[in-house]
Amino acid sequence: MNYPLRTIAFWADLIYPPMQHSPEVLQKIHSVIFNDAECKYQNFQLIPGGAQLLNPSSRPGVVSACTILGDRVQVREELTGIGRDDFGNRVKRMAKVAVTNLGIPLFIMRQFVIRSLINPKNSADSREFLAKSILKMEGDEFKPLDREPNLVGVRFAFHTNSPEEGIYNVRVESYTKDTRSLFLENVANYRKPLPAQQLDEIGDDFDDAYVYLENKLVPFVANFDLAP
């Protein structure tokens, strides 16, 4: 069955050995990307240990920001409607600008967070779907807790001994803002050190994390989405 993904948040942390950044260099980075086709962060402000570049929004919960700290470049897009390819390009662009201007020798770890929503085909309430179809729990099983849960979910951790592969921490939960929707999250960590000359691999890591959610986690959920 087809389950269109509605991605509500992308998050990337590119972690490097601790460094100190001068305000002048941080301001220069903003000047470089202010009119950049892949970034265009409008605002700039210094914060303890670094700077934040952001696109302000009047809508609640919307975040479009890049934070540069002493040990990482963090790129966040939440509820902005940005697509997978555009976010991946933004992260790669910010990595290249940071390496060029800050003298970062390598990224020691990358972490990507993908949060998406899907709708089960055979249930109008994701809490009921998770409880009955995945956890095999009916109402009686909740009686010892003295109340019905407002949120139901499961969590999985998938580790690996290979530094080439990502470590995945996955959540499948009901979504409090819309009980019809199912919340899917993959927090993927990549531990292989990445020299500054190999930044294209950042895009490969991000794609790997996204594809796991789309091609593995969604079919896993679909296995339980059966007609009554």
Residue pairs with C-beta under 8 A, 6 or more apart in sequence:
1 121
1 222
1 225
3 118
3 119
3 121
3 218
3 221
3 222
4 118
5 116
5 117
5 118
5 184
5 213
5 214
5 218
6 116
6 117
6 118
6 181
7 83
7 84
7 114
7 115
7 116
7 117
8 78
8 79
8 115
8 116
8 117
9 76
9 77
9 78
9 79
9 113
9 114
9 115
10 75
10 76
10 77
10 78
10 82
10 84
10 87
10 112
10 113
10 114
10 115
11 74
11 75
11 76
11 77
11 78
11 111
11 112
11 113
11 114
12 73
12 74
12 75
12 76
12 87
12 91
12 110
12 111
12 112
12 113
12 206
13 72
13 73
13 74
13 109
13 110
13 111
13 112
14 72
14 73
14 74
14 75
14 91
14 94
14 95
14 98
14 107
14 110
14 202
15 71
15 72
15 107
15 108
15 109
15 110
15 111
16 71
16 72
16 73
16 104
16 105
16 106
16 107
16 108
17 71
17 105
17 106
17 108
18 70
18 71
19 70
19 71
19 102
19 103
19 104
20 70
21 50
21 51
21 68
21 70
21 102
23 46
23 51
25 101
25 102
26 44
26 46
26 50
26 51
26 68
27 44
27 51
28 101
29 51
29 53
29 68
29 97
29 98
29 101
29 102
30 41
30 44
30 51
30 53
32 97
32 101
33 39
33 40
33 41
33 53
33 93
33 94
33 97
34 40
34 41
34 42
36 93
38 86
38 89
38 90
38 93
39 53
39 66
39 90
39 93
39 94
40 55
41 53
41 54
41 55
41 64
41 65
41 66
42 54
42 55
42 56
43 53
43 54
43 55
43 56
44 51
44 52
44 53
45 51
45 52
45 54
47 67
49 69
49 70
50 67
50 68
50 69
50 70
51 67
51 68
52 65
52 66
52 67
52 68
53 65
53 66
53 67
53 68
54 63
54 64
54 65
54 66
55 64
55 65
57 63
57 64
57 80
59 79
61 78
61 79
62 78
62 79
62 80
63 76
63 77
63 78
63 79
63 80
64 76
64 77
64 78
64 80
64 82
65 74
65 75
65 76
66 73
66 74
66 75
66 76
66 94
67 73
67 74
67 76
68 74
68 98
68 102
73 94
73 95
73 98
75 87
75 90
75 91
75 94
77 87
77 90
82 90
84 207
84 210
87 206
88 203
88 206
88 207
89 203
91 202
91 203
91 206
92 199
92 200
92 202
92 203
95 107
95 199
95 202
96 199
98 104
99 196
99 199
104 196
105 195
105 196
106 193
106 194
106 195
106 196
107 193
107 194
107 196
107 202
108 191
108 193
108 194
109 189
109 190
109 191
110 189
110 190
110 194
110 202
110 205
110 206
111 187
111 188
111 189
111 190
112 186
112 187
112 188
112 190
112 205
112 206
112 209
112 210
113 185
113 186
113 187
113 188
114 185
114 186
114 188
114 209
114 210
114 213
115 183
115 184
115 185
116 183
116 184
116 185
116 213
117 175
117 178
117 181
117 182
117 183
117 184
118 181
118 182
118 184
118 218
118 221
119 180
119 181
119 182
120 126
120 129
120 182
120 221
120 225
121 225
122 129
122 225
122 226
122 227
122 228
123 129
123 133
123 225
124 179
124 180
125 174
125 179
125 180
126 152
126 173
126 174
126 175
126 179
126 180
126 181
126 182
126 183
127 149
127 150
127 151
127 152
127 174
127 179
129 174
129 182
129 224
129 225
130 152
130 153
130 154
130 172
130 173
130 174
130 182
131 137
131 138
131 142
131 149
131 152
132 138
133 224
133 225
133 226
134 154
134 172
134 221
134 224
135 152
135 154
139 148
142 148
142 149
150 176
151 173
151 174
151 176
152 173
152 174
153 171
153 172
153 173
153 174
153 183
154 171
154 172
154 173
155 169
155 170
155 171
155 172
156 168
156 169
156 170
157 167
157 168
157 169
157 170
158 167
158 168
158 169
158 170
159 167
160 166
160 167
163 190
163 191
163 192
164 192
166 188
166 189
166 190
166 205
166 208
166 209
166 212
167 188
167 189
167 190
167 191
168 186
168 187
168 188
168 209
168 212
169 186
169 187
169 188
169 189
170 184
170 185
170 186
170 187
170 213
170 217
171 183
171 184
171 185
172 182
172 183
172 184
172 217
172 220
172 221
173 182
173 183
173 185
174 182
174 183
175 181
175 182
175 183
182 221
184 213
184 217
184 218
184 221
185 213
186 209
186 210
186 212
186 213
186 217
188 205
188 208
188 209
188 212
190 205
194 201
194 202
